[in-house]
Amino acid sequence: MKSFRVMFICTGNICRSPLAHAVFEHLVKLEGLENNIEIESSGTGAWHVGEQADTRMRRTASEHGVRLNHRSRQLQRRDLSDYDLLLTMDLHNYRDTLALCRSEEERDKVAMFRDYDPVGGGDVPDPWFGGMDGFEVVWHIVSRTSTSLLGAMRKKLSA
């Protein structure tokens, strides 16, 4: 199997994308594919660079048996060439990421995370300003979408 690099992208890299990073990493390890798939996450903005993920998101992940240990980083121009798939959490992140692209090849690597959601596409809602129930909603979206993404990735790796 060949190696594949995937990056999850949200706005500040403290809620949605680090959760997707942690959940997907957890699933990849359960499948024994950690040597084949490299996972990272970033934010389109620099507001939280170096900070840990939001405590509410870390708590939500922990309650579901997933360890979320990530420090925020900002999406860099070089990430577009370094990664094979860049998955954005909402349309705003999608547009910001596409704006960094310099070629059709780079644009083809960018997609919406929920394009892999078996329930339907669209934005992963940002739970930052809401209560704990919003973090739980995001957990369920990210969990099912990550499972579906891994299935699609397995097919690409074995091709």
C-alpha positions as CSV (number, residue, x, y, z in Angstrom):
1,M,0.0,0.0,0.0
2,K,1.2,3.5,-0.7
3,S,1.3,6.4,1.7
4,F,-1.4,9.1,1.8
5,R,-1.4,12.4,3.5
6,V,-4.7,14.0,4.6
7,M,-5.3,17.4,6.3
8,F,-8.5,18.6,8.1
9,I,-9.1,22.4,8.0
10,C,-11.4,24.6,10.0
11,T,-11.2,28.3,11.0
12,G,-9.1,28.3,14.2
13,N,-8.0,24.7,14.4
14,I,-9.3,24.4,18.0
15,C,-12.6,22.6,17.6
16,R,-13.7,20.9,14.4
17,S,-10.5,20.1,12.5
18,P,-8.6,18.8,15.5
19,L,-11.5,16.6,16.4
20,A,-11.6,15.2,12.9
21,H,-7.8,14.8,13.1
22,A,-8.0,12.8,16.4
23,V,-11.0,10.7,15.4
24,F,-9.5,9.8,12.0
25,E,-6.2,9.1,13.6
26,H,-7.9,6.8,16.1
27,L,-9.7,4.9,13.4
28,V,-6.5,4.6,11.3
29,K,-4.7,3.1,14.3
30,L,-7.5,0.6,14.9
31,E,-7.1,-0.5,11.3
32,G,-3.3,-0.7,11.5
33,L,-2.9,1.8,8.8
34,E,-0.8,4.4,10.7
35,N,2.2,3.7,8.5
36,N,0.1,4.3,5.4
37,I,-1.9,7.4,6.2
38,E,-0.4,10.6,7.6
39,I,-2.9,13.0,9.4
40,E,-2.8,16.7,10.2
41,S,-5.1,19.5,10.8
42,S,-4.9,23.3,10.6
43,G,-6.9,26.5,10.6
44,T,-7.4,29.1,8.0
45,G,-6.8,31.8,10.6
46,A,-3.9,32.5,13.0
47,W,-5.9,33.5,16.1
48,H,-5.2,30.3,18.1
49,V,-1.8,29.2,16.8
50,G,0.0,27.1,19.4
51,E,-3.0,26.7,21.6
52,Q,-4.5,23.4,22.6
53,A,-7.9,22.4,21.3
54,D,-10.9,23.8,23.0
55,T,-11.5,22.2,26.4
56,R,-15.1,21.4,25.6
57,M,-14.0,19.6,22.4
58,R,-11.3,17.7,24.3
59,R,-13.8,16.6,26.9
60,T,-16.3,15.5,24.2
61,A,-13.6,13.4,22.5
62,S,-12.5,11.9,25.8
63,E,-16.1,10.9,26.7
64,H,-16.1,8.9,23.4
65,G,-12.7,7.3,24.0
66,V,-10.7,9.4,21.7
67,R,-7.6,11.4,22.9
68,L,-7.4,14.9,21.4
69,N,-3.9,16.2,21.9
70,H,-3.2,18.9,19.3
71,R,-1.8,22.4,19.2
72,S,-3.3,24.7,16.7
73,R,-1.5,25.6,13.5
74,Q,-2.4,27.7,10.5
75,L,-2.8,26.4,7.0
76,Q,0.4,27.1,5.0
77,R,0.7,27.6,1.3
78,R,3.1,24.6,1.1
79,D,0.4,22.3,2.7
80,L,-1.4,22.4,-0.7
81,S,1.5,20.6,-2.3
82,D,2.5,18.5,0.7
83,Y,-0.9,16.8,1.3
84,D,-2.9,14.5,-1.0
85,L,-6.4,15.5,0.4
86,L,-7.4,18.7,2.2
87,L,-10.8,18.5,3.8
88,T,-12.5,21.7,5.0
89,M,-15.2,21.9,7.6
90,D,-17.3,24.6,6.0
91,L,-17.8,26.6,2.8
92,H,-15.9,29.6,4.2
93,N,-12.8,27.3,4.9
94,Y,-13.2,25.7,1.5
95,R,-13.1,29.1,-0.3
96,D,-10.1,30.3,1.8
97,T,-8.2,27.1,1.1
98,L,-9.0,27.3,-2.7
99,A,-7.7,30.9,-2.6
100,L,-4.3,29.6,-1.7
101,C,-4.2,27.2,-4.6
102,R,-1.9,28.0,-7.5
103,S,-2.8,25.1,-9.9
104,E,-5.7,22.9,-10.9
105,E,-3.8,20.0,-9.3
106,E,-3.9,21.7,-5.9
107,R,-7.6,22.7,-6.3
108,D,-8.5,19.1,-7.1
109,K,-7.1,18.1,-3.7
110,V,-9.5,20.3,-1.8
111,A,-12.9,19.1,-0.8
112,M,-15.6,19.5,1.9
113,F,-15.2,17.0,4.8
114,R,-18.9,16.2,4.7
115,D,-18.7,15.1,1.0
116,Y,-17.8,11.8,2.7
117,D,-20.8,12.0,5.2
118,P,-23.2,9.1,4.5
119,V,-26.1,11.2,5.9
120,G,-25.4,14.2,3.6
121,G,-23.1,17.1,2.8
122,G,-22.8,20.7,3.9
123,D,-21.0,22.4,6.7
124,V,-19.8,20.9,10.0
125,P,-21.4,23.5,12.4
126,D,-19.0,25.4,14.5
127,P,-19.8,24.7,18.2
128,W,-17.6,27.5,19.5
129,F,-20.3,29.9,20.6
130,G,-22.9,27.3,21.7
131,G,-23.3,24.9,24.6
132,M,-22.1,21.3,25.1
133,D,-24.9,19.9,22.9
134,G,-23.2,21.5,19.9
135,F,-20.0,19.7,20.6
136,E,-21.9,16.4,20.8
137,V,-23.6,17.1,17.4
138,V,-20.2,17.8,15.9
139,W,-18.8,14.6,17.4
140,H,-21.5,12.5,15.7
141,I,-21.0,14.2,12.3
142,V,-17.2,13.8,12.5
143,S,-17.4,10.2,13.8
144,R,-19.6,8.9,11.0
145,T,-17.9,11.0,8.3
146,S,-14.4,9.8,9.4
147,T,-15.6,6.2,9.2
148,S,-16.9,6.7,5.7
149,L,-13.7,8.6,4.7
150,L,-11.5,5.7,5.9
151,G,-13.5,3.3,3.8
152,A,-12.9,5.5,0.7
153,M,-9.3,5.9,1.6
154,R,-8.8,2.1,1.9
155,K,-9.9,1.8,-1.7
156,K,-7.5,4.4,-2.8
157,L,-4.6,2.8,-0.9
158,S,-5.2,-0.6,-2.4
159,A,-5.6,0.7,-6.0
